[in-house]
Amino acid sequence: LASVLRIAPLAVKDPYQLPDAFVSTAYSYSMTALNNAGAVTWIATSGLPPGMTLSSAGVLSGTPLADGYYNINFSLSDGVETVGRSISLPVFQVRITTPGVLPNATQGVPYTATLAASGGAGGYVFTASGLPNGLVLAPDGTISGTTSSGAGPYRVSVTATDSNLVSYNRLMSLDVIGVLPIYVSLTEGLTPSGRRSVLVQSLATAAVVALAFLVFGPV
């Protein structure tokens, strides 16, 4: 008896792990179908976090009530095919609320930025790895120092831990802006009246910042 394996064209575009969710923080994520023959209906079959629902339009939303890693099973149908899929949704108690892109740092210039967190038991302690040389993160979330690292983007792994030792880790980015060396050039010549002159040109950070004529007596 021969068997036939049929591959349905209907599929889900979204990754198997969705963006992080946080306890007591509103969440919404819209899923997308691929190769559907018509309007798609979504149905959750198991695994939804408490406080969240999956609408027939594929919108996962609500306010999670408990942390954990949830494996959500669902089906979708386009009127011709019905397929099943699962996605993972991590829900955390502690959240780092600072934007993921930190303010730029400039070589040789003092820098400061402050990290913040919410949720959990409070009393957060911050740690980090991957900061540019010369920058340090204090336990209270203050990044400070003067960097000598090369110009470019840096990926910084930041962890916030509350007083109950519940942690959350987030990857953040910090760009270091380079500063070009300062060059000074001297050009000697004569003024229309025959007096000797020297043109002093200073070039810093790719911009002319000073021009001056030093005019001397007769040659």
Salt bridges, closest charged atoms under 4 A:
GLU81 OE2 - ARG6 NH2 2.56
GLU188 OE2 - ARG196 NH1 3.41
